[in-house]
C-alpha cells in the first residue's frame, strides 16, 4: 500500500468516527422545539441524504425532523421515533383538526399533510408516506392504518367543491361524501388518487395510477379508473 492510499484510508476512518460521534451527540437534543430543530440542522451536516437518514429517528424518541421541513400546525401530535423528511409541509388551514402521527411513522420529502374545515389526519404506527404525496383532510378525516405504505405521487382528497351553476365554483362551499380510511398493512401504488367516502381494507393492494372511488375489501388487488377488484391476494397462494 502506498503512502497516499494509507493516508486517505486513515483520513476516512477518522472522519467517519468523528461524524458518528457528532451525530450521536446532537441527536440527543433533536425534536420539534426550536432547539431541537437547531440540533437536527447540526446533525444534517454529516448525515447521509434522503432515506439514509431514517435511522436517525431511531436514535431519539423525539424522532428526526429535517431542518427544512415546514411545521405549521398547532394540533400536531408525534409518536416515538417519527421521521419527517426534506421539504415536507404539515399545515393547519382554517379550522383544521389534529394531525396525529403514530410511532415510527416515516414521511418522505416534498409530501404535504394539511387539515382544514374540521378534517383531521391520523397515520398509525409504522405507516409510511413516500415522496410528493398530498393528504388534504378537509371537511372529513383521513386515516392510514398501521404499516401501510403509500407510494410516491399519491393524493387523498375526502372533499370537493360544489358545482351548482348559479355561482363561481371558487365561492361554493366544500362538501364531502365521507372520510377516507385505509386499513393496516395495505400498499397504495404510485400515483393513486383516493376520494371521499372510501375504505381500503387491511392488506389491500391498489395498482399504480388507479382512482379509488368505492370501498376495496380486505386482501383485494384493485386497479383502474375507477379502481375495481381484479383478484384477491389469497388466490395467489
Secondary structure, DSSP 8 states (H G I E B T S, - for coil): --HHHHHHHHHHHHHHHHHHHHHHHHHTT-SSSHHHHHHHHHHHTTS--GGGGHHHHTT-TT-EE-TT-EEE-TTEEE-TT-EE-TT-EEEE-TT---EEE-TT-EE-TT-EEEEETT--EEE-TT-EE-TT-EEEEESS-EEE-TT-EE-TT-EEE--EE---TTS-GGGS-EE-S--EEE-TT-EE-TT-EEESSEEE-TT-EE-TT-EE-S-B-TTEEEEEBTEEEEEEGGGG-
